[in-house]
Amino acid sequence: MSEDRLRYWTIGVMAVALALTLHLHLVPALLSGLLVHELVHALAPRIAFGGMARSSARLLTVGLIASVVIGALVGLTVLGVAFVRSEVASPGNLMIRFADLIEQSREALPAIVRDELPGDAESLRALAVGWTREHAQQVQQLGKSVGIGIGHLFFGAVIGALICVREARGPEVRMTPVGAQLAARLSLLARVFRRVVFAQLKISAVNTALTATYLYLFLPAFGVHLPLRKTMIAVTFAAGLLPIIGNLISNTFIVVISLSVSIVTAAISLAFLLLLHKLEYFLNARIVGYQINASAWELLCAMLVGDAAFGVAGLVAAPIFYAYLKDELKAIGWL
């Protein structure tokens, strides 16, 4: 088989593998493995993979760095949960806070919306209990899915670390042509992941910093103190990891919370977030768009198709998978 035909064949294998990753709900494992792999390479590009003569020293270095990376990711997850829980100590407390927000926002909302809201905190509690009983099986399934997803994240991180250790050991045998082509495909996927995710991390960090400045400095300077500020910052950072649409999610959350203070505060928040949204379009064009040579409309179309076909996992993976396939098609001259 010629090299070109072998390359086309392995690209097809990768496309099927990525589709199976979505179908089998293994996206968390894939993304966590890629994240650990790229973080280890970013932290030790020379020490672990090129500048040390002794194989045992390379293995030890990579193993230690991978352990630190996994520990840091676990620690950040625990800190994130504690960060949100410090604001809302329990689900029951969170429900009470939202009930208070609804009550405070009632007068600022149009009558057609106000009439659809629960009358008071007790009505909201009864509504939540009724919904939970009606959808008990779905709630249990959701809890099970979350547990499985966390397990996949951990196993994916360990696999990513083991791959780094294997790379640090160096090639033991000569690869077959098929193995070399598949390794090239996986290497390209890892590079695309690094470009897309690290670029989006920069955008999310900028959005979160500006949102924190608005919530903790700008509004308090005028005597306005919004509730659930820590939660809003956490939502802004997490949602900001999704290109474009994540900004819309966090913006909606902040505007709804601002309505609990006054409609003027909500209007100011909306104006600020619109400016921030325009900034994110600029950042996406300059950072993400530059990294993967894709326009905002391309990413949105890919995310729309991913969400329609595979749900949230498809939505999250779409920018990475789209950028990878686009790079492959450009490399073979099809784009």
C-alpha positions in Angstrom: 0.0 0.0 0.0 1.4 3.4 -0.9 2.1 6.0 1.7 -0.7 8.3 0.6 -3.3 5.5 0.6 -2.1 4.4 4.0 -2.4 8.0 5.2 -6.0 8.2 3.9 -6.8 4.9 5.6 -5.5 6.0 9.0 -7.3 9.3 8.8 -10.5 7.3 8.3 -9.6 5.1 11.2 -9.1 8.2 13.4 -12.5 9.7 12.3 -14.2 6.4 13.2 -12.3 6.3 16.5 -13.4 9.9 17.4 -17.0 9.1 16.5 -16.8 6.0 18.8 -15.4 8.1 21.6 -18.5 10.3 21.4 -20.9 7.4 21.0 -19.4 5.4 24.0 -19.3 8.5 26.2 -15.5 8.5 26.5 -14.9 12.2 25.8 -14.0 13.0 29.4 -11.4 10.2 29.4 -9.9 11.4 26.1 -9.8 15.1 27.1 -8.3 14.4 30.5 -5.7 12.1 29.0 -4.8 14.7 26.4 -4.7 17.5 29.1 -2.3 15.5 31.3 -0.1 14.6 28.3 0.2 18.1 27.1 0.8 19.6 30.5 3.6 17.2 31.2 5.2 18.0 27.8 4.7 21.7 28.5 6.4 21.5 31.9 9.3 19.3 30.9 10.0 19.5 27.1 13.8 19.3 27.5 14.3 17.8 30.9 12.1 14.8 30.3 12.3 14.2 26.6 15.5 15.5 25.2 18.1 16.8 27.6 18.8 13.8 29.9 21.0 11.0 28.9 20.0 8.3 31.3 16.7 6.6 30.5 16.0 5.9 34.2 16.4 9.6 35.0 14.0 10.6 32.3 11.4 8.0 33.5 11.8 9.3 37.1 11.4 12.9 36.0 8.4 12.2 33.9 6.8 10.1 36.5 7.2 12.8 39.2 5.9 15.6 36.9 2.9 13.4 35.8 2.1 12.7 39.4 2.3 16.4 40.3 0.1 17.3 37.3 -2.6 14.7 38.3 -2.5 15.8 41.9 -2.8 19.4 40.9 -5.8 18.7 38.7 -7.5 16.8 41.5 -6.7 19.6 44.0 -8.1 22.2 41.6 -11.3 20.2 41.3 -11.6 19.9 45.1 -10.9 23.6 45.5 -13.5 24.5 42.9 -16.2 22.5 44.7 -15.2 24.1 48.0 -15.1 27.5 46.4 -18.8 27.1 45.3 -19.9 25.4 48.5 -18.5 28.3 50.5 -21.1 30.5 48.8 -24.0 28.0 49.0 -23.4 25.6 51.8 -25.9 23.0 50.6 -28.4 22.3 47.8 -31.2 23.3 50.2 -29.5 26.6 50.9 -29.0 27.1 47.2 -32.7 26.6 46.5 -33.6 29.1 49.3 -31.2 31.6 47.8 -32.7 31.2 44.3 -36.2 31.5 45.9 -35.1 34.8 47.5 -33.7 36.0 44.1 -36.9 35.2 42.4 -38.9 37.0 45.0 -36.7 40.1 44.8 -36.8 40.0 41.0 -40.6 39.6 40.7 -41.4 43.3 40.5 -38.7 44.0 37.9 -40.0 41.4 35.5 -42.8 41.7 32.9 -46.2 40.5 34.0 -46.3 37.6 31.6 -43.0 36.3 33.1 -44.0 37.1 36.7 -47.2 35.1 36.5 -45.3 32.0 35.5 -42.9 32.1 38.6 -43.6 30.3 41.8 -45.4 32.4 44.4 -42.8 32.1 47.2 -40.0 30.0 48.6 -42.3 27.3 49.8 -43.9 27.1 46.4 -40.5 26.7 44.8 -39.5 24.0 47.3 -42.8 22.1 46.6 -42.2 22.5 42.8 -38.6 21.1 43.2 -39.7 18.2 45.3 -42.5 17.3 42.8 -40.1 17.5 39.9 -37.6 15.3 41.7 -40.2 12.6 42.5 -41.6 12.7 39.0 -38.1 12.3 37.5 -36.5 10.2 40.2 -35.1 7.7 37.7 -33.5 10.3 35.6 -32.0 12.0 38.7 -30.5 8.6 39.8 -29.2 8.1 36.3 -27.7 11.5 36.3 -25.9 10.8 39.6 -24.6 7.5 38.1 -23.4 9.2 35.0 -21.6 11.9 37.0 -19.8 9.2 39.0 -18.9 7.3 35.8 -17.7 10.5 34.2 -15.4 11.3 37.2 -14.0 7.7 37.0 -13.3 8.2 33.2 -11.6 11.5 34.0 -9.3 9.8 36.5 -8.5 6.8 34.2 -7.9 9.1 31.2 -5.5 11.2 33.3 -3.6 8.1 34.3 -3.4 6.8 30.7 -2.1 10.2 29.6 0.6 10.0 32.3 1.6 6.4 31.2 1.9 7.5 27.6 4.3 10.3 28.7 6.4 7.7 30.6 6.4 5.5 27.5 7.6 8.4 25.3 10.3 9.2 27.8 11.6 5.6 27.6 12.2 6.2 23.9 11.5 3.9 20.9 12.2 0.3 21.7 11.4 -1.2 18.3 11.0 0.2 14.9 7.4 1.1 14.0 5.5 -0.5 11.2 4.2 1.9 8.5 0.7 1.6 9.9 1.9 2.3 13.4 3.9 5.3 12.2 0.9 6.7 10.4 -1.4 6.2 13.4 1.2 7.8 15.7 1.3 10.8 13.4 -2.5 11.1 13.5 -2.5 10.9 17.4 0.4 13.5 17.5 -1.6 15.9 15.3 -4.7 15.4 17.6 -2.5 16.2 20.6 -1.1 19.4 19.0 -4.6 20.5 18.0 -5.9 19.9 21.5 -3.0 22.0 22.9 -3.7 24.9 20.5 -7.5 24.9 21.0 -7.7 24.3 24.8 -4.8 26.4 25.9 -6.0 29.3 23.7 -9.5 29.0 25.2 -8.1 28.9 28.7 -6.5 32.3 27.9 -9.8 33.7 26.8 -11.7 32.2 29.8 -9.1 33.7 32.2 -9.5 37.1 30.6 -13.3 36.9 30.8 -13.2 35.7 34.4 -10.7 38.4 35.5 -12.9 41.2 33.9 -16.1 39.7 35.4 -14.5 39.5 38.8 -13.4 43.2 38.5 -17.0 44.1 37.6 -18.5 42.2 40.4 -16.0 43.0 43.2 -14.8 46.5 42.2 -17.1 48.3 39.8 -20.5 47.5 41.3 -19.4 47.8 44.9 -18.0 51.3 44.1 -21.6 52.3 43.5 -23.0 50.5 46.5 -24.2 47.4 44.6 -23.4 44.0 46.0 -24.7 41.1 44.0 -25.4 37.8 45.7 -23.6 34.5 44.6 -20.6 36.4 43.3 -18.2 33.4 43.8 -20.6 31.1 42.0 -20.9 33.6 39.1 -17.1 33.7 38.8 -16.9 29.9 38.8 -19.6 29.6 36.2 -17.9 32.3 34.1 -14.6 30.4 34.1 -16.1 26.9 33.5 -18.5 28.1 30.8 -15.8 30.2 29.2 -13.9 27.0 28.2 -16.6 26.6 25.6 -16.0 28.9 22.6 -18.6 31.7 22.1 -21.6 29.8 23.6 -20.0 29.6 27.0 -20.0 33.4 27.3 -23.7 33.4 26.5 -24.4 30.9 29.3 -22.5 32.9 32.0 -24.0 36.2 30.7 -27.5 35.0 31.2 -26.7 33.8 34.7 -25.2 37.1 35.7 -28.1 39.2 34.3 -30.7 37.0 36.1 -28.9 37.5 39.4 -28.6 41.2 38.7 -32.4 41.4 38.3 -32.7 40.5 42.0 -31.1 43.9 42.9 -32.9 46.1 40.4 -33.7 46.4 36.7 -31.1 49.2 36.4 -28.4 46.9 37.8 -29.5 44.2 35.3 -29.3 46.8 32.4 -25.8 47.8 33.5 -24.8 44.2 33.8 -26.2 43.5 30.3 -24.3 46.5 28.8 -21.1 45.3 30.4 -21.5 41.7 29.3 -22.3 42.8 25.7 -19.0 44.7 25.7 -17.4 41.6 27.1 -19.1 39.4 24.5 -17.7 41.7 21.7 -14.3 41.3 23.3 -14.6 37.6 23.3 -15.4 37.6 19.6 -12.2 39.6 19.0 -10.2 37.2 21.3 -11.7 34.2 19.5 -10.7 35.6 16.2 -7.2 36.5 17.3 -6.4 33.5 19.5 -8.6 30.5 18.8 -9.3 31.5 15.2 -5.6 32.1 14.5 -4.6 28.9 16.2 -6.9 26.6 14.1 -7.6 28.9 11.2 -11.4 28.9 11.7 -14.0 31.6 11.9 -16.6 31.9 14.7 -19.4 30.7 12.4 -17.4 27.5 11.7 -17.0 26.8 15.4 -20.7 27.5 16.1 -21.8 25.1 13.2 -19.5 22.4 14.5 -20.8 22.8 18.1 -24.4 22.8 16.9 -23.9 19.6 15.0 -22.0 18.0 17.9 -24.7 18.9 20.3 -27.5 17.7 18.1 -25.7 14.4 17.4 -24.1 13.6 20.8 -25.4 16.1 23.4 -23.1 18.0 25.8 -20.1 15.7 25.0 -20.4 16.6 21.3 -20.7 20.3 22.2 -17.5 20.2 24.2 -15.5 18.1 21.8 -16.7 19.7 18.6 -14.0 22.5 18.4 -11.2 20.1 18.9 -12.4 17.4 16.6 -13.3 20.0 13.9 -9.9 21.6 14.1 -8.2 18.2 13.9 -10.2 17.1 10.8 -9.7 20.4 9.2 -5.9 20.2 9.7 -5.9 16.7 8.3 -7.9 17.7 5.2 -5.6 20.7 4.6 -2.5 18.6 4.9 -3.7 16.2 2.1 -4.8 19.1 -0.1 -8.6 18.7 0.2 -9.1 22.1 1.7 
